[in-house]
């Protein structure tokens, strides 16, 4: 019986020693707590790292571990951003292209570096660790990510965004072809937002891997975007088909006064056909001293690309002239009608077809 008790006690003591030994091993600080060991284990040429420490009153809980790891990751992000700020590769760069034997120089001024410098680095596959030293009451956090992994992620993301932007350019072309200028312009803003994102990722790629291989593609998209916007904002060509009691000769001079609209005599190059049938509805009798005349018109606007047509509501216009001069009164009425038609036609094209 005593032998059994002795063996049992020995087993219990050995088990306790094992548990204590395991606990002691868990209590020992990992190598990354030491700055010297961190530098050896995670060389800066291959890794981005972040580190944080704090004092904890009592025993560290889950929130303490979670918080210190997040602070370590934030430190990692800030270190990357420091590299972004100081990287000589972020200075103004020049690309030279040979065109017909001549160099055509395009300068990039690191368009949106200021935007990204105010934000955090985009991170992926980050290793996060934490350790609490019970003796000192200090909790440590560590975060690390391989530069090669991060660079691959940035490249993949940039290529995906390039593909997305290219698809958006196709959508813009379709919108322009159908005359939907406002919708096309709004879509170019999406392309610009995508380009900003590409620039941010490219900036991070420069700081992480000194890879500037996408810069020419970024320049090309910038140029393409500017060209498309210029095309959208260029003159909308309108062909006028006027019949009836007056040819509204002043209309062709009034419409181009609105930015972006041109009158063309060639229907085949026009984007819109404006059909107008004018009518002198009535004038006061000749014996009335103040001549007063009323005019009206049937107006429709047709998008020649889509063949969509809408009628334009025009209010009756009138004009008066003393000394029973109905001719001058008629001219005044048609002049007022012309102004109203010009305003309503432009408004219709913008509100109905451009969107």
PyMOL commands that set and color helices and strands:
alter all, ss='L'
color gray80, all
select helices_A, chain A and resi 2-27+31-33+35-41+62-86+88-90+113-117+147-177+181-209+215-233+251-257+267-269+326-353
alter helices_A, ss='H'
color red, helices_A
select strands_A, chain A and resi 47-55+93-99+102-108+127-133+138-146+236-244+261-263+272-283+291-303+309-312+317-321
alter strands_A, ss='S'
color yellow, strands_A
deselect
rebuild
show_as cartoon
